[in-house]
């Protein structure tokens, strides 16, 4: 069973309440998404740590109900990291 963009956004916002989150279904199949997350919680953390925070927010759904998620993360007023 696939996840909706709204479900992904809700999970991320629950874990990172200050985050600006946008999620796009890349293929229209509910399996391939791109997410852009801007959060003060990322400040001082490496890109890997930022992505780990997002994956943690998804509660183990990556690789299961959520097949692919391309991430762009940043802190407010900072260039996006990939």
C-alpha positions in Angstrom: 0.0 0.0 0.0 1.4 3.4 -1.0 1.6 6.5 1.1 0.1 9.9 0.1 2.0 13.1 0.1 -0.3 14.4 2.9 0.7 11.4 5.1 4.4 12.0 4.5 4.0 15.7 5.3 2.0 15.0 8.5 4.7 12.6 9.8 7.5 15.1 9.1 5.5 18.0 10.7 4.8 15.9 13.7 8.5 15.2 14.3 9.6 18.7 13.3 6.8 21.1 14.2 8.7 24.2 13.1 9.4 22.8 9.6 8.2 24.1 6.3 7.5 21.0 4.3 6.5 20.4 0.7 6.1 17.0 -0.8 5.7 16.2 -4.5 4.6 12.8 -6.0 7.2 12.5 -8.8 5.7 9.7 -10.8 2.0 9.9 -9.8 2.2 6.4 -8.4 2.3 7.1 -4.7 5.8 5.5 -4.5 8.3 8.1 -5.7 8.3 11.4 -3.9 10.5 14.5 -3.4 10.4 16.5 -0.2 11.8 19.9 0.6 12.1 20.5 4.4 13.3 23.7 6.0 13.7 23.5 9.8 15.6 25.3 12.5 16.1 21.8 14.0 18.7 21.1 11.3 21.0 24.0 12.3 24.5 22.7 13.2 23.7 19.2 11.9 25.3 17.6 8.9 23.3 16.8 5.8 23.4 13.1 6.8 22.1 13.9 10.2 19.3 16.1 8.7 18.2 13.3 6.4 18.3 10.8 9.3 16.0 13.1 11.3 13.5 13.0 8.4 13.8 9.2 7.9 13.3 8.8 11.7 10.1 10.9 11.4 8.8 8.4 8.8 8.9 5.7 11.5 10.5 2.9 9.4 8.2 3.3 6.4 11.1 3.9 4.0 11.7 0.8 1.8 8.3 -0.5 2.8 5.2 1.5 2.1 7.3 4.4 1.0 9.6 3.2 -1.9 11.6 6.4 -2.8 12.0 9.8 -1.2 14.4 12.4 -2.6 15.2 14.9 0.1 16.3 18.5 0.1 16.9 19.9 3.6 18.0 23.2 5.0 17.8 25.6 7.9 15.9 28.9 7.4 17.8 31.4 5.2 20.3 28.8 4.0 20.9 27.3 0.7 19.2 23.9 0.2 21.5 20.8 0.7 21.0 17.6 -1.2 
